Amino acid sequence: MIGPRGFELSAICTPVLFRHGRHHPFVPFAYGEWLVLHIDAAEAALTDDDEHLTLTARHLDEVDDWLLARLR
């Protein structure tokens, strides 16, 4: 599905919050699903009702909370 990146996704060990909306105009939702399956450290936050700009507008507080929880 995806070409070479210069590293294996499975090598990512830092926690990753992956937010992706089904209505994103540039990146297919299936790619988000695929990435989450191939990055062991990924936590999925895939939504059916978001697109590119609504991810920030609707979910910024959730992202901040996720980050703060991992900094403590």
N, CA, C and O atoms as a Tripos MOL2 file, in Angstrom:
@<TRIPOS>MOLECULE
protein
  288   287    72     0     0
PROTEIN
NO_CHARGES

@<TRIPOS>ATOM
      1 N           0.8250   -1.1990    0.0000 N.3       1 MET1
      2 CA          0.0000    0.0000    0.0000 C.3       1 MET1
      3 C           0.8640    1.2560    0.0000 C.2       1 MET1
      4 O           0.5470    2.2300   -0.6840 O.2       1 MET1
      5 N           1.9420    1.2390    0.7550 N.am      2 ILE2
      6 CA          2.7740    2.4170    0.9220 C.3       2 ILE2
      7 C           4.1910    2.0940    0.4640 C.2       2 ILE2
      8 O           4.6790    0.9800    0.6550 O.2       2 ILE2
      9 N           4.8460    3.0840   -0.1420 N.am      3 GLY3
     10 CA          6.2160    2.8990   -0.6020 C.3       3 GLY3
     11 C           7.2120    2.9760    0.5330 C.2       3 GLY3
     12 O           6.8360    3.1810    1.6870 O.2       3 GLY3
     13 N           8.4860    2.8130    0.2060 N.am      4 PRO4
     14 CA          9.5460    2.8490    1.2150 C.3       4 PRO4
     15 C           9.5890    4.1810    1.9720 C.2       4 PRO4
     16 O           9.3470    5.2440    1.4000 O.2       4 PRO4
     17 N           9.9010    4.0980    3.2690 N.am      5 ARG5
     18 CA          9.9850    5.2940    4.1110 C.3       5 ARG5
     19 C          11.3810    5.4840    4.6770 C.2       5 ARG5
     20 O          11.6650    6.5370    5.2490 O.2       5 ARG5
     21 N          12.2520    4.5120    4.5380 N.am      6 GLY6
     22 CA         13.5900    4.6020    5.1120 C.3       6 GLY6
     23 C          13.6670    4.0070    6.5020 C.2       6 GLY6
     24 O          14.7470    3.9700    7.0900 O.2       6 GLY6
     25 N          12.5600    3.5430    7.0410 N.am      7 PHE7
     26 CA         12.5190    2.8780    8.3450 C.3       7 PHE7
     27 C          11.2450    2.0500    8.4090 C.2       7 PHE7
     28 O          10.3110    2.2520    7.6320 O.2       7 PHE7
     29 N          11.2270    1.1260    9.3400 N.am      8 GLU8
     30 CA         10.0430    0.2850    9.5290 C.3       8 GLU8
     31 C           9.0990    0.9420   10.5280 C.2       8 GLU8
     32 O           9.5360    1.4170   11.5770 O.2       8 GLU8
     33 N           7.8420    0.9720   10.2160 N.am      9 LEU9
     34 CA          6.8610    1.5490   11.1470 C.3       9 LEU9
     35 C           6.8640    0.8120   12.4820 C.2       9 LEU9
     36 O           6.6080    1.4140   13.5250 O.2       9 LEU9
     37 N           7.1460   -0.4560   12.4550 N.am     10 SER10
     38 CA          7.1750   -1.2440   13.6890 C.3      10 SER10
     39 C           8.3070   -0.8040   14.6150 C.2      10 SER10
     40 O           8.3160   -1.1650   15.7920 O.2      10 SER10
     41 N           9.2650   -0.0260   14.0960 N.am     11 ALA11
     42 CA         10.3730    0.4710   14.9200 C.3      11 ALA11
     43 C           9.9620    1.6590   15.7900 C.2      11 ALA11
     44 O          10.6990    2.0390   16.7000 O.2      11 ALA11
     45 N           8.8080    2.2420   15.5260 N.am     12 ILE12
     46 CA          8.3470    3.3880   16.3150 C.3      12 ILE12
     47 C           7.9010    2.8770   17.6790 C.2      12 ILE12
     48 O           6.9770    2.0690   17.7770 O.2      12 ILE12
     49 N           8.5610    3.3500   18.7290 N.am     13 CYS13
     50 CA          8.2210    2.8880   20.0730 C.3      13 CYS13
     51 C           7.7120    4.0250   20.9600 C.2      13 CYS13
     52 O           7.2920    3.7830   22.0920 O.2      13 CYS13
     53 N           7.7440    5.2320   20.4700 N.am     14 THR14
     54 CA          7.1880    6.3710   21.1970 C.3      14 THR14
     55 C           5.6740    6.3570   21.0350 C.2      14 THR14
     56 O           5.1850    6.1430   19.9250 O.2      14 THR14
     57 N           4.9150    6.5800   22.1110 N.am     15 PRO15
     58 CA          3.4600    6.6100   21.9640 C.3      15 PRO15
     59 C           3.0180    7.6450   20.9260 C.2      15 PRO15
     60 O           3.5270    8.7650   20.8810 O.2      15 PRO15
     61 N           2.0790    7.2470   20.1140 N.am     16 VAL16
     62 CA          1.5750    8.0870   19.0340 C.3      16 VAL16
     63 C           0.0500    8.1110   19.1230 C.2      16 VAL16
     64 O          -0.5950    7.0630   19.1380 O.2      16 VAL16
     65 N          -0.5160    9.3060   19.1800 N.am     17 LEU17
     66 CA         -1.9680    9.4310   19.0630 C.3      17 LEU17
     67 C          -2.2500    9.7440   17.6060 C.2      17 LEU17
     68 O          -1.8320   10.7790   17.0880 O.2      17 LEU17
     69 N          -2.9510    8.8550   16.9630 N.am     18 PHE18
     70 CA         -3.2310    9.0290   15.5460 C.3      18 PHE18
     71 C          -4.6930    9.4130   15.3800 C.2      18 PHE18
     72 O          -5.5810    8.5710   15.5100 O.2      18 PHE18
     73 N          -4.9400   10.6870   15.0930 N.am     19 ARG19
     74 CA         -6.2900   11.1970   14.8600 C.3      19 ARG19
     75 C          -6.4920   11.3080   13.3600 C.2      19 ARG19
     76 O          -5.6640   11.8680   12.6420 O.2      19 ARG19
     77 N          -7.5940   10.7700   12.9070 N.am     20 HIS20
     78 CA         -7.8910   10.8400   11.4730 C.3      20 HIS20
     79 C          -9.4000   10.7770   11.2900 C.2      20 HIS20
     80 O         -10.0890    9.9910   11.9410 O.2      20 HIS20
     81 N          -9.8980   11.6200   10.3930 N.am     21 GLY21
     82 CA        -11.3280   11.6550   10.1270 C.3      21 GLY21
     83 C         -11.6800   11.0170    8.7990 C.2      21 GLY21
     84 O         -10.9410   11.1380    7.8210 O.2      21 GLY21
     85 N         -12.7900   10.3530    8.7740 N.am     22 ARG22
     86 CA        -13.2450    9.6520    7.5670 C.3      22 ARG22
     87 C         -13.4240   10.6050    6.3770 C.2      22 ARG22
     88 O         -13.2750   10.1940    5.2260 O.2      22 ARG22
     89 N         -13.7410   11.8670    6.6530 N.am     23 HIS23
     90 CA        -14.0240   12.8180    5.5740 C.3      23 HIS23
     91 C         -12.8350   13.7130    5.2250 C.2      23 HIS23
     92 O         -13.0080   14.7760    4.6280 O.2      23 HIS23
     93 N         -11.6340   13.2820    5.5990 N.am     24 HIS24
     94 CA        -10.4370   14.0480    5.2540 C.3      24 HIS24
     95 C         -10.3420   14.1200    3.7300 C.2      24 HIS24
     96 O         -10.4220   13.0920    3.0580 O.2      24 HIS24
     97 N         -10.1710   15.3230    3.1820 N.am     25 PRO25
     98 CA        -10.2120   15.4470    1.7240 C.3      25 PRO25
     99 C          -8.9520   14.9640    0.9980 C.2      25 PRO25
    100 O          -8.9910   14.7630   -0.2160 O.2      25 PRO25
    101 N          -7.8460   14.7730    1.7050 N.am     26 PHE26
    102 CA         -6.5820   14.4420    1.0410 C.3      26 PHE26
    103 C          -6.0570   13.0420    1.3560 C.2      26 PHE26
    104 O          -5.4020   12.4220    0.5170 O.2      26 PHE26
    105 N          -6.3380   12.5460    2.5520 N.am     27 VAL27
    106 CA         -5.7700   11.2680    2.9890 C.3      27 VAL27
    107 C          -6.9120   10.2680    3.1980 C.2      27 VAL27
    108 O          -7.7830   10.4990    4.0360 O.2      27 VAL27
    109 N          -6.9190    9.1800    2.4600 N.am     28 PRO28
    110 CA         -7.9870    8.1910    2.6080 C.3      28 PRO28
    111 C          -8.0450    7.6210    4.0280 C.2      28 PRO28
    112 O          -7.0150    7.4070    4.6670 O.2      28 PRO28
    113 N          -9.2480    7.3820    4.4990 N.am     29 PHE29
    114 CA         -9.4550    6.8360    5.8320 C.3      29 PHE29
    115 C          -8.7500    5.4870    5.9810 C.2      29 PHE29
    116 O          -8.2200    5.1720    7.0470 O.2      29 PHE29
    117 N          -8.7460    4.7080    4.9260 N.am     30 ALA30
    118 CA         -8.0910    3.3900    4.9650 C.3      30 ALA30
    119 C          -6.5990    3.5150    5.2670 C.2      30 ALA30
    120 O          -6.0170    2.6170    5.8740 O.2      30 ALA30
    121 N          -5.9820    4.6060    4.8570 N.am     31 TYR31
    122 CA         -4.5670    4.8020    5.1610 C.3      31 TYR31
    123 C          -4.3690    5.0090    6.6590 C.2      31 TYR31
    124 O          -3.4150    4.4910    7.2380 O.2      31 TYR31
    125 N          -5.2610    5.7590    7.2820 N.am     32 GLY32
    126 CA         -5.1980    5.9270    8.7290 C.3      32 GLY32
    127 C          -5.3480    4.5980    9.4450 C.2      32 GLY32
    128 O          -4.6130    4.3000   10.3870 O.2      32 GLY32
    129 N          -6.2940    3.8130    8.9970 N.am     33 GLU33
    130 CA         -6.4900    2.4800    9.5990 C.3      33 GLU33
    131 C          -5.2460    1.6210    9.4130 C.2      33 GLU33
    132 O          -4.8360    0.9130   10.3330 O.2      33 GLU33
    133 N          -4.6510    1.6800    8.2400 N.am     34 TRP34
    134 CA         -3.4610    0.8920    7.9470 C.3      34 TRP34
    135 C          -2.2960    1.3090    8.8360 C.2      34 TRP34
    136 O          -1.5940    0.4580    9.3820 O.2      34 TRP34
    137 N          -2.0880    2.6270    8.9850 N.am     35 LEU35
    138 CA         -1.0000    3.1110    9.8260 C.3      35 LEU35
    139 C          -1.1420    2.6220   11.2630 C.2      35 LEU35
    140 O          -0.1690    2.1740   11.8690 O.2      35 LEU35
    141 N          -2.3340    2.7070   11.7980 N.am     36 VAL36
    142 CA         -2.5630    2.2840   13.1760 C.3      36 VAL36
    143 C          -2.2560    0.7940   13.3480 C.2      36 VAL36
    144 O          -1.7490    0.3770   14.3900 O.2      36 VAL36
    145 N          -2.5570    0.0140   12.3470 N.am     37 LEU37
    146 CA         -2.2630   -1.4160   12.4190 C.3      37 LEU37
    147 C          -0.7660   -1.7150   12.3560 C.2      37 LEU37
    148 O          -0.3270   -2.7600   12.8350 O.2      37 LEU37
    149 N           0.0170   -0.8160   11.7760 N.am     38 HIS38
    150 CA          1.4450   -1.0740   11.5680 C.3      38 HIS38
    151 C           2.3650   -0.3330   12.5330 C.2      38 HIS38
    152 O           3.5810   -0.5200   12.4900 O.2      38 HIS38
    153 N           1.8070    0.4960   13.3920 N.am     39 ILE39
    154 CA          2.6050    1.1810   14.4080 C.3      39 ILE39
    155 C           2.1380    0.6700   15.7630 C.2      39 ILE39
    156 O           1.0630    1.0360   16.2390 O.2      39 ILE39
    157 N           2.9560   -0.1800   16.3810 N.am     40 ASP40
    158 CA          2.5620   -0.7940   17.6490 C.3      40 ASP40
    159 C           2.2660    0.2280   18.7340 C.2      40 ASP40
    160 O           1.4050    0.0000   19.5840 O.2      40 ASP40
    161 N           2.9690    1.3440   18.7130 N.am     41 ALA41
    162 CA          2.8100    2.3570   19.7620 C.3      41 ALA41
    163 C           1.6640    3.3220   19.4790 C.2      41 ALA41
    164 O           1.4750    4.2910   20.2140 O.2      41 ALA41
    165 N           0.9000    3.0650   18.4200 N.am     42 ALA42
    166 CA         -0.1680    3.9940   18.0390 C.3      42 ALA42
    167 C          -1.4540    3.7290   18.8150 C.2      42 ALA42
    168 O          -1.8530    2.5860   19.0370 O.2      42 ALA42
    169 N          -2.0700    4.8020   19.2080 N.am     43 GLU43
    170 CA         -3.4070    4.7630   19.7940 C.3      43 GLU43
    171 C          -4.3310    5.4330   18.7850 C.2      43 GLU43
    172 O          -4.1170    6.5860   18.4120 O.2      43 GLU43
    173 N          -5.3420    4.7220   18.3520 N.am     44 ALA44
    174 CA         -6.2240    5.2210   17.2990 C.3      44 ALA44
    175 C          -7.3280    6.0970   17.8570 C.2      44 ALA44
    176 O          -7.9530    5.7920   18.8730 O.2      44 ALA44
    177 N          -7.5410    7.1920   17.1580 N.am     45 ALA45
    178 CA         -8.6900    8.0590   17.4100 C.3      45 ALA45
    179 C          -9.2690    8.3870   16.0390 C.2      45 ALA45
    180 O          -9.1890    9.5210   15.5650 O.2      45 ALA45
    181 N          -9.8500    7.3760   15.4190 N.am     46 LEU46
    182 CA        -10.4060    7.5120   14.0830 C.3      46 LEU46
    183 C         -11.8880    7.8320   14.2080 C.2      46 LEU46
    184 O         -12.6230    7.1360   14.9070 O.2      46 LEU46
    185 N         -12.3210    8.8840   13.5300 N.am     47 THR47
    186 CA        -13.6990    9.3340   13.6840 C.3      47 THR47
    187 C         -14.4250    9.3270   12.3460 C.2      47 THR47
    188 O         -13.8220    9.5490   11.2950 O.2      47 THR47
    189 N         -15.7120    9.0730   12.4000 N.am     48 ASP48
    190 CA        -16.5350    9.0300   11.1960 C.3      48 ASP48
    191 C         -17.0060   10.4010   10.7350 C.2      48 ASP48
    192 O         -17.3800   10.5620    9.5730 O.2      48 ASP48
    193 N         -16.9950   11.3890   11.6170 N.am     49 ASP49
    194 CA        -17.6070   12.6680   11.2680 C.3      49 ASP49
    195 C         -16.6220   13.8250   11.1640 C.2      49 ASP49
    196 O         -17.0410   14.9820   11.1760 O.2      49 ASP49
    197 N         -15.3310   13.5450   11.0640 N.am     50 ASP50
    198 CA        -14.3440   14.6150   10.9630 C.3      50 ASP50
    199 C         -13.6820   14.6470    9.6030 C.2      50 ASP50
    200 O         -13.6550   13.6590    8.8690 O.2      50 ASP50
    201 N         -13.1430   15.8320    9.2900 N.am     51 GLU51
    202 CA        -12.3270   16.0260    8.1040 C.3      51 GLU51
    203 C         -11.0650   16.7470    8.5480 C.2      51 GLU51
    204 O         -10.7300   16.6980    9.7310 O.2      51 GLU51
    205 N         -10.3690   17.3980    7.6680 N.am     52 HIS52
    206 CA         -9.0620   17.9620    7.9930 C.3      52 HIS52
    207 C          -9.1210   19.0120    9.1030 C.2      52 HIS52
    208 O          -8.4220   18.8730   10.1070 O.2      52 HIS52
    209 N          -9.9170   20.0300    8.9550 N.am     53 LEU53
    210 CA         -9.9360   21.1340    9.9100 C.3      53 LEU53
    211 C         -10.7310   20.8340   11.1770 C.2      53 LEU53
    212 O         -10.4220   21.3820   12.2350 O.2      53 LEU53
    213 N         -11.7270   19.9930   11.0940 N.am     54 THR54
    214 CA        -12.5290   19.7170   12.2930 C.3      54 THR54
    215 C         -11.7640   18.8970   13.3200 C.2      54 THR54
    216 O         -12.1130   18.9150   14.5000 O.2      54 THR54
    217 N         -10.7380   18.1840   12.9030 N.am     55 LEU55
    218 CA         -9.9470   17.4180   13.8660 C.3      55 LEU55
    219 C          -9.3630   18.3370   14.9340 C.2      55 LEU55
    220 O          -9.3820   18.0070   16.1190 O.2      55 LEU55
    221 N          -8.8500   19.4760   14.5190 N.am     56 THR56
    222 CA         -8.3020   20.4400   15.4730 C.3      56 THR56
    223 C          -9.4090   21.1840   16.1960 C.2      56 THR56
    224 O          -9.3710   21.3310   17.4170 O.2      56 THR56
    225 N         -10.3840   21.6490   15.4540 N.am     57 ALA57
    226 CA        -11.4520   22.4590   16.0500 C.3      57 ALA57
    227 C         -12.2450   21.6910   17.0980 C.2      57 ALA57
    228 O         -12.6420   22.2630   18.1140 O.2      57 ALA57
    229 N         -12.4780   20.4230   16.8690 N.am     58 ARG58
    230 CA        -13.3240   19.6290   17.7750 C.3      58 ARG58
    231 C         -12.5480   18.8660   18.8410 C.2      58 ARG58
    232 O         -13.1060   18.5430   19.8890 O.2      58 ARG58
    233 N         -11.2830   18.5750   18.5970 N.am     59 HIS59
    234 CA        -10.5910   17.5960   19.4480 C.3      59 HIS59
    235 C          -9.2940   18.0900   20.0670 C.2      59 HIS59
    236 O          -8.5460   17.2900   20.6290 O.2      59 HIS59
    237 N          -9.0100   19.3610   19.9840 N.am     60 LEU60
    238 CA         -7.7440   19.8730   20.5100 C.3      60 LEU60
    239 C          -7.5980   19.6210   22.0110 C.2      60 LEU60
    240 O          -6.5120   19.2690   22.4710 O.2      60 LEU60
    241 N          -8.6620   19.7930   22.7690 N.am     61 ASP61
    242 CA         -8.5960   19.5280   24.2120 C.3      61 ASP61
    243 C          -8.2630   18.0630   24.4950 C.2      61 ASP61
    244 O          -7.5100   17.7630   25.4210 O.2      61 ASP61
    245 N          -8.8220   17.1570   23.7020 N.am     62 GLU62
    246 CA         -8.5390   15.7310   23.8860 C.3      62 GLU62
    247 C          -7.0710   15.4220   23.5870 C.2      62 GLU62
    248 O          -6.4420   14.6200   24.2770 O.2      62 GLU62
    249 N          -6.5470   16.0560   22.5690 N.am     63 VAL63
    250 CA         -5.1300   15.8630   22.2210 C.3      63 VAL63
    251 C          -4.2490   16.4000   23.3480 C.2      63 VAL63
    252 O          -3.2930   15.7430   23.7600 O.2      63 VAL63
    253 N          -4.5710   17.5880   23.8430 N.am     64 ASP64
    254 CA         -3.8160   18.1560   24.9620 C.3      64 ASP64
    255 C          -3.8490   17.2350   26.1760 C.2      64 ASP64
    256 O          -2.8150   17.0060   26.8040 O.2      64 ASP64
    257 N          -5.0130   16.7090   26.5120 N.am     65 ASP65
    258 CA         -5.1410   15.7940   27.6550 C.3      65 ASP65
    259 C          -4.3040   14.5340   27.4440 C.2      65 ASP65
    260 O          -3.6580   14.0520   28.3740 O.2      65 ASP65
    261 N          -4.3140   14.0060   26.2370 N.am     66 TRP66
    262 CA         -3.5390   12.8010   25.9140 C.3      66 TRP66
    263 C          -2.0460   13.0740   26.1130 C.2      66 TRP66
    264 O          -1.3300   12.2690   26.7090 O.2      66 TRP66
    265 N          -1.5920   14.2150   25.6080 N.am     67 LEU67
    266 CA         -0.1790   14.5760   25.7590 C.3      67 LEU67
    267 C           0.2040   14.7970   27.2090 C.2      67 LEU67
    268 O           1.2350   14.3000   27.6610 O.2      67 LEU67
    269 N          -0.6080   15.5310   27.9380 N.am     68 LEU68
    270 CA         -0.3160   15.8100   29.3470 C.3      68 LEU68
    271 C          -0.2570   14.5280   30.1710 C.2      68 LEU68
    272 O           0.5810   14.4080   31.0640 O.2      68 LEU68
    273 N          -1.1290   13.5770   29.8850 N.am     69 ALA69
    274 CA         -1.1350   12.3150   30.6160 C.3      69 ALA69
    275 C           0.1740   11.5470   30.4220 C.2      69 ALA69
    276 O           0.6060   10.8180   31.3150 O.2      69 ALA69
    277 N           0.7970   11.7080   29.2700 N.am     70 ARG70
    278 CA          2.0450   10.9950   29.0080 C.3      70 ARG70
    279 C           3.2720   11.7500   29.5000 C.2      70 ARG70
    280 O           4.3520   11.1700   29.6130 O.2      70 ARG70
    281 N           3.1180   13.0280   29.7910 N.am     71 LEU71
    282 CA          4.2250   13.8060   30.3260 C.3      71 LEU71
    283 C           4.3640   13.6600   31.8330 C.2      71 LEU71
    284 O           5.4190   13.9500   32.3970 O.2      71 LEU71
    285 N           3.3210   13.2180   32.4700 N.am     72 ARG72
    286 CA          3.3420   13.0960   33.9360 C.3      72 ARG72
    287 C           4.0490   11.8550   34.3660 C.2      72 ARG72
    288 O           4.1610   11.5920   35.5630 O.2      72 ARG72
@<TRIPOS>BOND
     1     1     2 1
     2     2     3 1
     3     3     4 2
     4     3     5 am
     5     5     6 1
     6     6     7 1
     7     7     8 2
     8     7     9 am
     9     9    10 1
    10    10    11 1
    11    11    12 2
    12    11    13 am
    13    13    14 1
    14    14    15 1
    15    15    16 2
    16    15    17 am
    17    17    18 1
    18    18    19 1
    19    19    20 2
    20    19    21 am
    21    21    22 1
    22    22    23 1
    23    23    24 2
    24    23    25 am
    25    25    26 1
    26    26    27 1
    27    27    28 2
    28    27    29 am
    29    29    30 1
    30    30    31 1
    31    31    32 2
    32    31    33 am
    33    33    34 1
    34    34    35 1
    35    35    36 2
    36    35    37 am
    37    37    38 1
    38    38    39 1
    39    39    40 2
    40    39    41 am
    41    41    42 1
    42    42    43 1
    43    43    44 2
    44    43    45 am
    45    45    46 1
    46    46    47 1
    47    47    48 2
    48    47    49 am
    49    49    50 1
    50    50    51 1
    51    51    52 2
    52    51    53 am
    53    53    54 1
    54    54    55 1
    55    55    56 2
    56    55    57 am
    57    57    58 1
    58    58    59 1
    59    59    60 2
    60    59    61 am
    61    61    62 1
    62    62    63 1
    63    63    64 2
    64    63    65 am
    65    65    66 1
    66    66    67 1
    67    67    68 2
    68    67    69 am
    69    69    70 1
    70    70    71 1
    71    71    72 2
    72    71    73 am
    73    73    74 1
    74    74    75 1
    75    75    76 2
    76    75    77 am
    77    77    78 1
    78    78    79 1
    79    79    80 2
    80    79    81 am
    81    81    82 1
    82    82    83 1
    83    83    84 2
    84    83    85 am
    85    85    86 1
    86    86    87 1
    87    87    88 2
    88    87    89 am
    89    89    90 1
    90    90    91 1
    91    91    92 2
    92    91    93 am
    93    93    94 1
    94    94    95 1
    95    95    96 2
    96    95    97 am
    97    97    98 1
    98    98    99 1
    99    99   100 2
   100    99   101 am
   101   101   102 1
   102   102   103 1
   103   103   104 2
   104   103   105 am
   105   105   106 1
   106   106   107 1
   107   107   108 2
   108   107   109 am
   109   109   110 1
   110   110   111 1
   111   111   112 2
   112   111   113 am
   113   113   114 1
   114   114   115 1
   115   115   116 2
   116   115   117 am
   117   117   118 1
   118   118   119 1
   119   119   120 2
   120   119   121 am
   121   121   122 1
   122   122   123 1
   123   123   124 2
   124   123   125 am
   125   125   126 1
   126   126   127 1
   127   127   128 2
   128   127   129 am
   129   129   130 1
   130   130   131 1
   131   131   132 2
   132   131   133 am
   133   133   134 1
   134   134   135 1
   135   135   136 2
   136   135   137 am
   137   137   138 1
   138   138   139 1
   139   139   140 2
   140   139   141 am
   141   141   142 1
   142   142   143 1
   143   143   144 2
   144   143   145 am
   145   145   146 1
   146   146   147 1
   147   147   148 2
   148   147   149 am
   149   149   150 1
   150   150   151 1
   151   151   152 2
   152   151   153 am
   153   153   154 1
   154   154   155 1
   155   155   156 2
   156   155   157 am
   157   157   158 1
   158   158   159 1
   159   159   160 2
   160   159   161 am
   161   161   162 1
   162   162   163 1
   163   163   164 2
   164   163   165 am
   165   165   166 1
   166   166   167 1
   167   167   168 2
   168   167   169 am
   169   169   170 1
   170   170   171 1
   171   171   172 2
   172   171   173 am
   173   173   174 1
   174   174   175 1
   175   175   176 2
   176   175   177 am
   177   177   178 1
   178   178   179 1
   179   179   180 2
   180   179   181 am
   181   181   182 1
   182   182   183 1
   183   183   184 2
   184   183   185 am
   185   185   186 1
   186   186   187 1
   187   187   188 2
   188   187   189 am
   189   189   190 1
   190   190   191 1
   191   191   192 2
   192   191   193 am
   193   193   194 1
   194   194   195 1
   195   195   196 2
   196   195   197 am
   197   197   198 1
   198   198   199 1
   199   199   200 2
   200   199   201 am
   201   201   202 1
   202   202   203 1
   203   203   204 2
   204   203   205 am
   205   205   206 1
   206   206   207 1
   207   207   208 2
   208   207   209 am
   209   209   210 1
   210   210   211 1
   211   211   212 2
   212   211   213 am
   213   213   214 1
   214   214   215 1
   215   215   216 2
   216   215   217 am
   217   217   218 1
   218   218   219 1
   219   219   220 2
   220   219   221 am
   221   221   222 1
   222   222   223 1
   223   223   224 2
   224   223   225 am
   225   225   226 1
   226   226   227 1
   227   227   228 2
   228   227   229 am
   229   229   230 1
   230   230   231 1
   231   231   232 2
   232   231   233 am
   233   233   234 1
   234   234   235 1
   235   235   236 2
   236   235   237 am
   237   237   238 1
   238   238   239 1
   239   239   240 2
   240   239   241 am
   241   241   242 1
   242   242   243 1
   243   243   244 2
   244   243   245 am
   245   245   246 1
   246   246   247 1
   247   247   248 2
   248   247   249 am
   249   249   250 1
   250   250   251 1
   251   251   252 2
   252   251   253 am
   253   253   254 1
   254   254   255 1
   255   255   256 2
   256   255   257 am
   257   257   258 1
   258   258   259 1
   259   259   260 2
   260   259   261 am
   261   261   262 1
   262   262   263 1
   263   263   264 2
   264   263   265 am
   265   265   266 1
   266   266   267 1
   267   267   268 2
   268   267   269 am
   269   269   270 1
   270   270   271 1
   271   271   272 2
   272   271   273 am
   273   273   274 1
   274   274   275 1
   275   275   276 2
   276   275   277 am
   277   277   278 1
   278   278   279 1
   279   279   280 2
   280   279   281 am
   281   281   282 1
   282   282   283 1
   283   283   284 2
   284   283   285 am
   285   285   286 1
   286   286   287 1
   287   287   288 2
@<TRIPOS>SUBSTRUCTURE
     1 MET1         2 RESIDUE 1 A MET
     2 ILE2         6 RESIDUE 1 A ILE
     3 GLY3        10 RESIDUE 1 A GLY
     4 PRO4        14 RESIDUE 1 A PRO
     5 ARG5        18 RESIDUE 1 A ARG
     6 GLY6        22 RESIDUE 1 A GLY
     7 PHE7        26 RESIDUE 1 A PHE
     8 GLU8        30 RESIDUE 1 A GLU
     9 LEU9        34 RESIDUE 1 A LEU
    10 SER10       38 RESIDUE 1 A SER
    11 ALA11       42 RESIDUE 1 A ALA
    12 ILE12       46 RESIDUE 1 A ILE
    13 CYS13       50 RESIDUE 1 A CYS
    14 THR14       54 RESIDUE 1 A THR
    15 PRO15       58 RESIDUE 1 A PRO
    16 VAL16       62 RESIDUE 1 A VAL
    17 LEU17       66 RESIDUE 1 A LEU
    18 PHE18       70 RESIDUE 1 A PHE
    19 ARG19       74 RESIDUE 1 A ARG
    20 HIS20       78 RESIDUE 1 A HIS
    21 GLY21       82 RESIDUE 1 A GLY
    22 ARG22       86 RESIDUE 1 A ARG
    23 HIS23       90 RESIDUE 1 A HIS
    24 HIS24       94 RESIDUE 1 A HIS
    25 PRO25       98 RESIDUE 1 A PRO
    26 PHE26      102 RESIDUE 1 A PHE
    27 VAL27      106 RESIDUE 1 A VAL
    28 PRO28      110 RESIDUE 1 A PRO
    29 PHE29      114 RESIDUE 1 A PHE
    30 ALA30      118 RESIDUE 1 A ALA
    31 TYR31      122 RESIDUE 1 A TYR
    32 GLY32      126 RESIDUE 1 A GLY
    33 GLU33      130 RESIDUE 1 A GLU
    34 TRP34      134 RESIDUE 1 A TRP
    35 LEU35      138 RESIDUE 1 A LEU
    36 VAL36      142 RESIDUE 1 A VAL
    37 LEU37      146 RESIDUE 1 A LEU
    38 HIS38      150 RESIDUE 1 A HIS
    39 ILE39      154 RESIDUE 1 A ILE
    40 ASP40      158 RESIDUE 1 A ASP
    41 ALA41      162 RESIDUE 1 A ALA
    42 ALA42      166 RESIDUE 1 A ALA
    43 GLU43      170 RESIDUE 1 A GLU
    44 ALA44      174 RESIDUE 1 A ALA
    45 ALA45      178 RESIDUE 1 A ALA
    46 LEU46      182 RESIDUE 1 A LEU
    47 THR47      186 RESIDUE 1 A THR
    48 ASP48      190 RESIDUE 1 A ASP
    49 ASP49      194 RESIDUE 1 A ASP
    50 ASP50      198 RESIDUE 1 A ASP
    51 GLU51      202 RESIDUE 1 A GLU
    52 HIS52      206 RESIDUE 1 A HIS
    53 LEU53      210 RESIDUE 1 A LEU
    54 THR54      214 RESIDUE 1 A THR
    55 LEU55      218 RESIDUE 1 A LEU
    56 THR56      222 RESIDUE 1 A THR
    57 ALA57      226 RESIDUE 1 A ALA
    58 ARG58      230 RESIDUE 1 A ARG
    59 HIS59      234 RESIDUE 1 A HIS
    60 LEU60      238 RESIDUE 1 A LEU
    61 ASP61      242 RESIDUE 1 A ASP
    62 GLU62      246 RESIDUE 1 A GLU
    63 VAL63      250 RESIDUE 1 A VAL
    64 ASP64      254 RESIDUE 1 A ASP
    65 ASP65      258 RESIDUE 1 A ASP
    66 TRP66      262 RESIDUE 1 A TRP
    67 LEU67      266 RESIDUE 1 A LEU
    68 LEU68      270 RESIDUE 1 A LEU
    69 ALA69      274 RESIDUE 1 A ALA
    70 ARG70      278 RESIDUE 1 A ARG
    71 LEU71      282 RESIDUE 1 A LEU
    72 ARG72      286 RESIDUE 1 A ARG
